[in-house]
Amino acid sequence: MENGKQGAVEEILLPKQKESNISREAFLEEVKRVGFLAAPMVAVTLSQFLLQMVTMMMVGHLGELALSSSAVAISISGVTGFSVLLGLSSALETLCGQAYGARQYQKLGTQTYTAIFCIFLFSIPISLSWIFLEKLLIFFGQDPRISHEAGKFIVWLIPALFACAFLQPLVRYFQAQSLVIPMVICSCITLSFHVPFCWFMVYKAELRNLGGALAMSLSYWLNVILLALYMIFSPKCATTRGVISMEMFRGIQEFFSLAIPSAVMVCLEWWSFELLILLSGLLPNPELETSVLSVCLNTIATLYSIPYGLGAAGSTRVSNELGAGNPQAARRATSVAIFLGIVETSILTSTLFALRRVFGYAFSNEKDVVDYVASMAPLVCLSVIFDSIQGVLSGVARGCGWQHIGAYVNLGAFYLCGVPVAAILAFLVHLRGRGLWIGIQTGAFVQTALLSFITSRINWEEQARRAGERLSISEGSYSEDYGFI
């Protein structure tokens, strides 16, 4: 009798234990998949950010005027150019990722060519606006000396803008297929070229800050050429690169239906942080305030490459699984990406805070700049925490294809909350640069909270069904029902 009862209990408990073991094994397996994809993507993203960071370091040692003017130029180029191209190309994380998961390989090449064509057209009016940057900055009350130097710097960045029109779609093309190692190799080659070339252009060729802009432009083009050569000649891309044909023009409507909200989603967040640099130019001692905030902004932009890489890995896994019709696998990939993001931010913030009195010297030898940067370190650490969580959640949003929701979140978080609070604290409460940073982090907190709530309410079965609908048609608009419970 006792044996019979024990057997009955085992029959009840063993399936649950077996199910738990399977769930644990599946989670660990997904950790490996996301980890092996995220690590190279972090390296790719970091190397691309380091092109800008190295340039800022080289130029920063020329003096406060060179650093502040270059910071303003790079900020404006990000606000009006690079952020737009990055946002537009993010549509491919949905389109190419889900197409690859559904094994519709020819769509990857066609959608990539469509994106390059459309983004290249966007680059033309943007580049023309950069020519008049000096006059625009003076019109908005910026320091004339900073405006003049920034205007010259950004003109030399125009070739980099057109390079990004090719680079960003190519990165998404490789990312959707998890072909990350070729991107790592090409990015490392580019960075290895950029460091000595930038140093030569700035100091030996005596082009000063303009040499840094020229080095960035040529380095971006080198990366494009390397990736394009791999795409053309590698057998791994044989089934996905397709051919350039009239078919790419038929996909323009489909591309823009996701590209526009993707660009809005990315740009609204990017613009809010870059707005700090412009507002800092209106504070007393604008060269110091602009220099310090640019150092902090470039620091978190570089560190953001880690959560962005995790988000890119999460986006790829989620989009692939939704395209393949596996909603539970997409849910599991999201959980793993968030888990890795929490682990990453714990390590990163601890390290950054420990080095708070040191990393300012990487940008400037001026003691007042270094001391100011050290005092801003706790706020920068807080920013890193928010960035790590929302970077992963934004990747999930791109993988699902609900960039529209992300755009609304960023609009409310930063422009109805973050920016007004920043302006009040900086100019009315007189907290100056610290007030600007505290305000924008208020917006980042709201953004992270909203994205966390939305992600927790996703109906994954509905998302998989909508991915199937998206793949079954070549044109058309998408329903306003995003599949939330």
N, C-alpha and C positions, 0 to 999 in steps of 0.2 A: 504493500500500500504506500509505504514511504517512497519507494522507487517510482511508483506511478505518479505521485504528486510532484516529485522532483523532475520527472520527465516532462510533465505538463508545464512546470515553471520554465524549464529550459526551452521548450518550444516557443514560449512567449518571449523570453528574454533574448535568445540567440539571434532571431531575425533583427531585433532592434540593435543588438551589438554589432551584427554583421553590417547593417545599414550604416551605423555610426562609423565603422572602420572604412567602408567604401567612401563615405562622405569625407572623412579625414584624408584618405588617400587621394581623392579627387582634388581636395583643396591644396594639398602639398604638390600635386602634379601641376596644378594651375599656377602655384607660386613659382615653380621652375619655368613654366612657359612665359609668364609675365616678366619674371626676373631676367631670363636670357634675352628677351626682347627689349626690356627697359634699359638694361645696362648699356648696350650699344647705342640706343636712342639718346640716352643721357650724354654719352660721349660725342655724338653727332651734334646735338643741340648746344652742348658746352663749347665745343670747338668753334661753332658759328658765333656764339656770343663772345668768345675770346678774341675774335677778330676785332670787334668793337672795343673790348676791354683793353687789349694790347695797344691799340691806337690811342685810347685815352691816357694810358700810362705813359706812352712815349711823348705825347703832346703835353701832358700835365707838368712834366719837368721843365718845360719852356717858360713857365710862369703862370700866374693866376689868370691873366688876360687870355692866353692861349688855351688854358684849360676851360675857363668859363665859356668862351666863344665856341670852342669845339663841342662842349657839352650842349649848348643851346642848338647848334647846327644838327648834331646827332639826334637830339630830342625832337626837333622839328621834322627831320627826315623820317623819324619813326612815327610821329603823329600823322603826317600827311602822306607818307609813302610806304615804308616797310610794313607798318601795321596793316595797312589796307591790303597789300599783296599777300601777307601771311593769312589774313582773314579770308580773303577770296579763295585761296588755295585750300583752306581747311575744309571746304565742301567736298574735296576729294577723299577725305578720311571717311566720309559716309559713303560716297558713290563708289570709289574704288575698293574700299574695304568690304562692303557688302557684296559687290560684284565678284570679288575674289572668293569670298566664302561660298557663294552660289556657283562657283566654277564657270562663270561667264568671263573668261580670261580676255577675250578680244576687247571687251568694254574698257579694260584698264588703260590700254594704249590710246583708244579713241577719246576717252574722257580726259586723259592727261593732255593730249594735243588741243582739245577744246579749251581747257583751262589756260594753257600757255598763250593761245591766241587771244582770249578775252582779257587776261591779265596784262599782256603786252600793250593792248589798246588802252587800258586804264593808265598805264605808266606814262603815256605821252602827255596828257594834260597836267599830270602831277609834276613831271620834269619841267614843264614850262613855268609852272608856278614857283618852282624853286629859284628861278633866275631873279625873281623880284623879292627874295626873302629880306634883304637888307632894308628896303624901303618899308616893307610891312612891319618889321620889328620896330623901326623908329616910329612908325605911325601909332603903334600900340604902346609907346612910352618906354621902350627898352633903351638901355645905355647905348649911345651912338658908336662907341669904340667896339663894344661887344657885337653890336649889330653888323658892323662893317666886316669884322673878321668872320663872323658866322655866315654871312652872305657869300663870301669867297669860298669858305670850306664846303658848303652844301652844293655849290656848282660842280665841284670836283667829285661829288658823290653821285652825280646823275648816272654815270655808267654802272655803278653798283645797283641802282634802282632797276635798270633794264636786265641786269644779270639775275636779280631776284625774281623777275617775271618768269624766268626759266627754272631757276633753282628750286623755288618752293613747290611747284607742281611735280618736279622730278623727285623731290624728297618724299612726297605723299605717294607717288607711284611705287617707289621701292618699299616704303613703310607698309603699304597695304599687303604686300607679298611677304613681309617679314624678311626682306633682303637687306638686313641692317649692316652686315659686315662690310659690303662694298661702300656704303655711305661713311662708315667709320674710317676706312682707309683713305677715301678721297678727302674727307674733312681733315684728317691728320696731316696729309700731304699739303693741303692748302694752308693750314696753320703753321706748319714748319717753314713754308715759303714766306708767309706773311711777316713773321717775327723779324728775321734779318732784313727783309726788303723794306719794311716800315722803318726800322732803325736807320737804314741807309738813306731813305728818302727824307726823313725828318732831320737827321743830323749831318750826314756826309754830303748829300746833295743840296743841303741848306734850303730845302723847301719848307722847313718848319711844319706848322700845322697843316698846310696844304699837302705836304708829302704824305701825311697820315691818311688824308682823304683819298689820294691817288692810290696808295697801297691797298686800302680797303676795296676800292673798285676793281683793281686788277686781281686781287685774291678771290673775290666773289666770282669773277669770270673763270678763273682757273678751276674752281669747284664745279661750275656748270659744265665745263668742257670735259672734266674727268668723269662725271656722272653720265653725261650724254654718250661718251665713248663706251662706257660699260653697258649702257642700255642697248646700244647698236650692235655690239660685237659679242656680248655674253650669251651663251646658249640658255642660261637660266631665264632670260627675258624673251626667248624666242616665241613663246605662246602668248605673251601679254603685250608686247610692244606694238603689234599691229602695223598698219601703214597709214600714212597721212593721206586722207581722202576727203571727199565732200561729206562723208558721214560725220565728221567732227563738227560741222556747222549745224547739223540737225540736233546736236546735244546742247546747244547754247541755252535754250530755255530751261532744260533740266538742270544745267550747271548753275545758272543764275538763281533758280528757285531756292537753292541752298547756299550759294556763294554770297548773296547779299546779306541774309541774316547771319551767316558765319562772319562776314566782315564787320557787321555791326556789333556782334557779340565780342569779337576780339578788340576792335577799335575803341569801344566805349570804356573798356577796362584800361587799355594801354594809354589812351588819351588822358584819363584821370590822373595817372601817375606822372606823365610828361607835363601835365598842366602845372605840377608843382614847380618845375624848373622855371616856367614863365612867370608864375606868381612870385617866386623867390627873387626875380629881377626887379620887383617893385618894392622890395624890403630895403631898409638901411644897409649899407655896405653890400651891394648886390654881388660883387665879385666873390666875396667870402661865402655868402649864402648860396649862390648858384653853384660854386665849386663843391661845397660840402654836400648839398642835396644831390648833385650829379654823381658824387662818389657813392653815396648811399644807394641811389637809384641803380647805378651800374653794378653795385655789389649784389643787390637782390635780383637784378635781371640775370646776372651770371649764375647765382645760386638757384634761380628759378628753372634753370636748365634741367635740374634733377627731377622736380615734380612734373615739369613739362614732359620729360622723357617717360616718366611713369604714366602720365596721362596719355601720351602717344601710344604706349604699349597697351594700356587699357582700351583706348579707342580702337586699335587694330584688332584686339581679341574680341571686343564686344561686337564690332561691325562684322567681322568674319563669322562669328557664331550666329548672329542674327541673320546674315545672308544665307547661312547654311540651314537655317530653321531650327536652331538649338537654343531656345530661350533660357533654359536653366544653366547652360554653360556660360551664357552671357551674364547672367546674374552672378555666377560664381567668379567670373573674371573681374567684375566690378568690386566684389568684396575683397578679393586678393589685392587689387590695385590700391584700394583704400587702406588696407592693412599695411602694405609696403610703404605707402605715403606717410603713415603715422610713425613707423619705425625710422624712416629717413629724416623726418623733421626733428625727431628727438636727438639724433646724432648731430645734425647740422647746426641746430641752435646752440647746443652746448659748446661745440667747437668755436662758433662765431663769437659767442660771448667771452670765451676764454682768450680770444685773440683780439679783443676790442681795441686795445691800445697799440696794436701793431699794424693792422691792415690799412690804416690811413696812409702810411708811408709808401705804399705801393703806387699811390696816385700823386702825392705831393710831398715836398720837403718842408713846406710851410708849417711851423709848429701850431699856429692858430687853427689851420685846417685840420691837422691830425687830432688835436685836442677836441675840436668840435665834433669830428667824426666819432671819437671814442664816447662822447656824451650821448650821441644818437644811437649807440649800439643796442641798448635794450629795446628801443622802438623798432630797430631793424630786425632784431630777433623775433619780435611779435609779428612783423610783416612776413617773415619766412614761414612761421607756423600757418598763417592764413593762406599764403601762397601754396604751400604744400598740399593742403586739403583741397582747395578750390582748383588747383592745377589738375589733380586727378579727376575730380568731378566734372570739370569742363571737358576733359578727354572722353569721359563716358557720354556726355551730351553730344559730342561730335560723332561718336560711334553710333549712337541711336538715331541721329538726324533731327534732334529737336533743338537746333541752334536758335530758333525763334524764341523759345522760352529763355534760353541763356541771354539773349539780347535784352529782353524785358527785365531780367534779374539785374544785369549790369547797369541798365539805365536807372532803375530805382535805387540800387545800392550806392552807386557812386555820385550820381548827379542830383538826386533828391535828398541824399543823406551825406555822403563823404565830402564832396567838394564844398557845399555850404558850411559844414562844420569846420573844415580846414580854413576857409576864408575868415570865419568869425574868430577862431582861436589865434590865427596869425596876425590879423590886422586890428581887431577890436580888443582881444584879451592880451595882445602884444607878446605872444609866445614865439613869434617869428617862425623860423624854420621848423622848430619842434611842433608848433601848432599846426603847420601844414601837414606834417607827417602824421600827427595824432588824428587829424580829421580824416585823412585818406584811409587810415587803418580802421576807422569807424565804418567806412563804406566797405572795406574788405571783410570785416566781421559780418556785416549784414549779408553780403554776397555769399559768403561761405555757409551761413545759416540757411539761407533760402535754397541754395543748391543741394545742401544735405537733405533738407525736407523733401524737395522734388525728387531726388534720386531714390529716397526711401519709399516713394509712392509709385514707382514705375511698374506698370503691368507688362512683364517681359513677354508673355505670350502675345499680347497685342502688338508689341514692338516688332516681334518676329513676323507677325502677319503683315504689318505695314512694310517691312523690308521686302517681303515677297511681292507685294503690290508694286513697290517702287521699281523692282527689277523686272517686272513683267511688262512694263510700259516704257516707251522711249521718250515720251513727252507727257506733259500734263502737270497740273498743280496738285498739291497735297492737302489732305483734309486738316481741319483745325483740331481734330481729336488726336491728341498725342499719345494716347494709351496710358493715362494715369488712372490709378484706382480712386 
